Amino acid sequence: MHSQWRQISQLSLPLPLSSIVLPGVCIYSLSFYLMGIAWHHMLSRLYPKVTLPVSFWIFSRTQIGKYLPGNLFHYAGRQLLGNMCGIPHHILGAVSTSEIFFQVFSSSMVACLGAIVMPIEPEYRIILLIGAGLVFLFLILILYAQRILKWAASFSLRLKDLINIRQVGRARYYLFPLSVYCLHLILIGLLIGYISCRLGSVYFSFVSSLQFIVIYTISWTMGFVTPGSPGGIGVREALLVTQLSPILGSLNAVIVALCLRFAAILGDAVLFLTSYWIPKPIHIIEKKKKP
């Protein structure tokens, strides 16, 4: 990006930058709202007492924590705020574990399915092999979830709580989150196609859209699993520029990567501000009143 910045600053875009970023903010915000609903779906299956406003308040307040170094602080924040709302730690831990697993699994599944119908660069095939392994592992966990939970609970009294988390191995628990995470990847891939068309780089088509979906999926996955990368910053953009440059050109690839990052940050900010429109849970209000 640094090497191309002088040319980018002198480049005359065929349209205002806001017409590229604002649709991205809307799509990212919609995706984050759906992810919040998916998080409530998983939490309510394991802890039926929780309501949607409480779940969404926790999710929207903590999601922006992923930009802190480590890319893990939003999970720590959910443990903290969720427990303050009266939700047990082991339930919150199970939901966070499920969320991480479903996100990695959905991205691996999308990348694998996309690579079947389109060629992929050789250096990224190892990611597809990892994705195929995750798909196989996930199928095994679905088939033997109940037995695995009972086996783990037999080693310790503390692990007996796992027996109560039998929803994890049921289709009603994981189908909706998987659909939401796959939809997010598809929407952002289509957004890349929209930005590319507006820049005049490519014509919008099914093949190009599928290619952008796979490219973004690989970039998102590597940014998500890279330790110490807040929100995948740097890793995701580097992979996007590398993969999009042969298709769009290096200048347009950098512009697309920057627009997506700006849209993602603003979308997270919109989600965070939404939490202030939701009343605080009663548990937290009562704790603050105590001397």
N, C-alpha and C positions, 0 to 999 in steps of 0.2 A: 504493500500500500504506500509506503514511504517513497519507493522508487517511482511510482506512477502519479504521485500527488501533484507534481507541477503540471503534468499534462491534464489531470482531472480538473484542476483549478482554472485552466484556460479553456476547458471544453465548454461549448455552448450547447446546453441540453435542449432538445426539441419541445420541452414542456416544463412547467414549474415543478420543483422538487416536492412541493406539498402534495401534488396530485399523485405522486408515487408513494409517499410515506403514509398519508392519511388512510388510504384503503388498507395498507398493511397494519396500521394501528387498529382499525376496526376488526380485521380478521384475527389478529393476535388477541385482542380483548375478548372476542367471541370464543376463541379456543380456550382461553384461561377461565372464562365463566363456565364453560362445559366441563373443564377439568375440575373446577370446584364442585360442580354437581356430581361428577364421578367420584370425587373424594368423599362426599357426603353419602353417596350410594354404598361405598365400601364400609364406611364407618357405621352407618345405620344398620347394615346387615350384622355387624358384630356387636353393636351397642344400640339396640332399638330405642333407648330413651332419648337419644340426641335428636334435635330438630334441625331442619335445613338452615334456618337463620344462624344458629350456633355454629354448625359445621362450616358454613360459608364465611362467617366472621373469622373463624380460626384460619381457614385456608387463605382468605384474601389478605389478612394481616401478616401472614408468615411467608407467602410465596416470594415476596421481594427480597427475602433474606438469602436467596441463592446467589445474589451478587456480592455477598461477603466472601472473602477468600476461603476456599475450601469446598464451595458448591454443596454444602451439607447443612448450613445453618437454618434453612427453611424447615428441614425435618426436625432439628432441635427446637425450633420455635413452636412447631405444632405439638411436640411433646410437652413443652412448658405451658402454653396457653390452653391446650386440651386438658391437661391435668388440673389447671386452675378452674376449668369449667366442670370438673367432677368426673372426667373420663379417665379410666385406669390407664396406667402407662403401658401395660402389655397389649391392650387393645390398640392404642395409638401406634405402638411399635409394629404390630401386625399390619395395620393399614399402610404405614410408611414403607414397610418391606414389600407389601403387595404393589404399592404404587411404583416403586423402583423397578420391580420385576416386570410388571405389565408394560411400563414404558420401554424398557430395553427389549422386551419380547415383541411388542408391536412394531418398533422400528426395525428389528431384525426380520420380522415377517414381511413387512413392506419392501425392504431392500431385497430379500430373497425372491419374492414374487415378481418384483420389477426386473431383476436380473434374468429371469427366465425368458422374458419377451424382448429384452434389449441387451446389446453387448455392454460389458462393464470393463473398466480398466483392470489389468492384471494385478496391480498393487492393492486393489480393494477386494480381491477375491477372498482373502483371509477373513475379512469382516463377514462375508456371506457364509463362510464355513462356520464361523462362530455363531452366526444367526441360525443356521440350520441345526447346530448343536443345542441352542436354546429352545428352538421349536420342539426338538425331540425330548429335551428335559421337561419342558412344560407339559407335554402330553403324558409323560410318565407321572408327573406330580398330580395331574388331574385324575388319572386312573387309580392312583394309590394314595391320594391325599389323606383319607381317613386312617389308613394303616400306618402311614408315616407319622401322623400326629399322635396316635396311640402309642407307637413305638417310642417316640421321643418323650412322651409323658411318663413312660414306665421307668425312666432313669432318675427322676427327681420329683419331689412333691411340688416344687415351684413350677415345673413344666406341666403340671396337670391342668393348668389353665388353657393349654393348647387344645385339650379335648373339647372345650367349649367353643373353639373357633372352627367349627366344622363347616361354616359357610365358605371358607376359603376354597374348598375343593368342589364347589358347586357352580354350575353354569350361570346361575342368576347372579353370582358374585362377580365374576370376571368378564362376562360378555359386554356389559355396558362400558366399563373402563377401557377395555381393549378397543371397542368401537370408537370411543372418544379420542384416544391417543392416535389411532390410525387416521381418523378424520383430521386431526391437527396436522399431521404430516402431509396429507393430501392437499389441504387448503393452502399451506405455505408453499408447496410445490407449484400449485396453480398460481399463487401470488408471484412467484419468480417468473413464470411464463407471462403473466400480465405486465410486470415491470419490463421484461425483455421486449415485449411487443411495443410498449410505449416508447422505449428507447430506440426502436427501429432495428433491433439486432436480429430477431427471428420472427417468423410467422407462427401464430398460435395454432398448434395441432395436437392431436392425441399423442403422437410419438414424442414430440418435444415436451409435452406436459408430463408424461410418464418419466422421461429422462430427468426432468427437474425434480420430480418427487423423489426419485431414487438418490439423486445427488444431495438434496437437502437432508434426506433421511440418514445417509452416511455421515454427513457433516454434523448433524444434530447428535447422533449417537456418540461419535468420538468426543464431541464437546461435553456431553453429559457424563461420560465415564472417566474423563481426564481429571485426576485429582488436582486440587488447588486452582482450577480454572473457574472463576466466579461466573456462573451463568453460561459457561462455555465460551466466554469472550476470548478471542484470539485463535483458539483451536478451530472453532466453527467457521470463522471468516477465512482462515488460511485454507481450509479444505474447500470451501465454496469457491474461492478465487482460483485455486488450482484446477478444480474440475470444470468450472464454467468458462475459463479462459479459452480453451479450444473451441467453444461453441459461440460465445458472445464477444470474444476479444478481451484482453486484459483490462482495459479501461472500464468497459461496461460491467465486467465481472466484479471489479472493486466497487463500483457504484451500487450494484445489486446487493453485495454483501453489507455495505454500510447502511443502505436503506432498510434492509431486514433487521439489522441490529438496532437502529433507531426505533423502528416500529415495535420491536420486541420490548425494548426498555420502556417506551411510552405505554405499551399495552400492560406491562406489569405495574406501572404507575397508576393507570386507570383502575386496575383491579384493586390496588392498595387503597386508593381514595374511595372506592366503593364501600370499603369496610366501615367508613365513618358515617354512612347512611344507614347502617344496620345497628340496631340497639345492642349495647353490650350485654352479654349473658348475665343472668341474675347472680350466678356464683361469684363472678368477679366484682360486681357492684357491692355485694354483701361483704366480701373480703376487704374492700377498700374502706368500708364504713367502720370496720372493727378497729379499736384503738391499738 
